[in-house]
Amino acid sequence: MDFEQISRSLLPLLGGKENIASAAHCATRLRLVLVDDSLADQQAIGKIDGVKGCFRNAGQMQIIFGTGVVNKVYAAFIQAAGIGESSKSEAADIAAKKLNPFQRIARLLSNIFVPIIPAIVASGLLMGLLGMVKTYGWVDPGNAIY
């Protein structure tokens, strides 16, 4: 598999070098933030050798290559596109600016509540345990433990 050829064939299908705002990758996907999403041809990108899938999510174009392959494609892609390396969080921050107001509100709410989910789950488990203690009489109600 020629990774330079893959990256060279991706560039025109993404709208050219000037249409790429940011590029990053995770374990299996090349994550791109594009200036104009309408210039990208998702169907043609999906037909490139080595590409397992392509979709848009949260302001990013995500191209699935698979584990191990994406690292090599990413290295060739940033060289061919002439852009610097960026982290996944930097790409997500750039993509967040492209979200509509409803998506921004949903993201804000998830950013607020996701960190406190473990505390909510733990309190629910403790309440369930206390209910079992009361129901089955495992501890005397006059006891200090109760």
N, C-alpha and C positions, 0 to 999 in steps of 0.2 A: 504494500500500500504506500503510495507516494503522498506524503503529508503536505509537501509544498504544492503539489498539483491540486490537492483538495482545497487548500487555503486560497490558491489563485482562482479556482473555479467558484469559490464562495463569494469572493469580493464583488463581482458584477451582479450576482443574484441578490446581494444585500443592498444594492444601490451605489456601490463604489466606496472608495476609501473615505470620502468626505461625508458619507452618510453614517459612519460608525462613530458614536459618541464615546463608547467605552466597551471593553471586552474583558471578560473574566471567565473562569471555569470552576466547576465543582468536580466531583468524582467521575461523573459520566457525561456532563453537558457543557457545551460552550455557550456562555451567557453573554449576549450582546445587547447593548442599548443603542438603538438607532435614532438618528435625528428625525427621519420620516419613515414610519413603519410601512406606509403604502408602497414604498419603492422596493420592498423585499418580495421575492417570489417564493413563497413557502413550498409550493408543489415542486418546483424545479430544484430547490434545495434538498428536498426529501429524496430526489432521484440520484443525487451525487453518491458515488461509490464510498462506502464507509459510514454514511449517514443513516442512522436507525430511525430517526424521527425529527420533526421540527414543529414547534408551536410557539405561540405568544402567551406570556403570563406575566402579570404585574409590571407591565411596561418593558419587558425584556423579550427578545427573540432567543429562544432556547433550542439549540441544535444538539440532539443526542448522538454521541459517538460510542460511548461505552467506556468501561474502566480501562485505564492504560493508554488507550488511543487518544483520548481527549487532551492529555498533556502534550503529546507530540503535535497534534493539530493546532493547539493553542500557541505553542512556541512558533510554529511556522506561520500561523495567521497573524500574530502581532508583528512579525518581521515583514510579511508581505503587505500588511496594511499600514505599516509605519507608525504604529501607536505604542504607547508604553503599557507595561503590565499594570493591572489594577486588581484589587481584591474583590471578592464576591460582595462584600458589604459596600464598597465604593460603587460598584455597578448597581446595587439595589438602591442606594441613595439617589443616584442619577435617574434611575427608572421611576422612583417614587414621585419625582417632579412632574412626570407625564400622566399621573393618575387623575381621574375625574373626581369631583367632590365626594361622591358617594363612596368610591374606593378609598379615598383618604380618610373618611370617617371610620370605615370598617377597619382600616389598618391601625388607626389611632386606638380604637376600642380593643383590638386584639393585642396591641402593644401594652395596654393597661392591664388586661385581665390574664394574659398568658403567664406572666411571672407569679401571680398569686394562686394559680390552680393547685399547686402542691399543698399549699396551706388549707385550701378549701377541702381537698380530698382528705387530708390528715384529720381535720376537724370532724368530717363526716364519719370517718372510721372510728374515731374516739367516741363520738356520740352513739354509734352502733354498739361499740363495746360496752359503754355505760348502760345502754338499754338491755343488753344481755345479762349484765351483772344484776340489774334490778329484777328482770323477769325470772331468772333462775335462782335468785337468792344466794348468789355466791358470796356476798358480803353483807353483813348485818347493817341495816340502815343507821344504827347508832354508832357504828365503828368510825374512827377518824379517817380511814382510807376512803370510805364512802363519801 
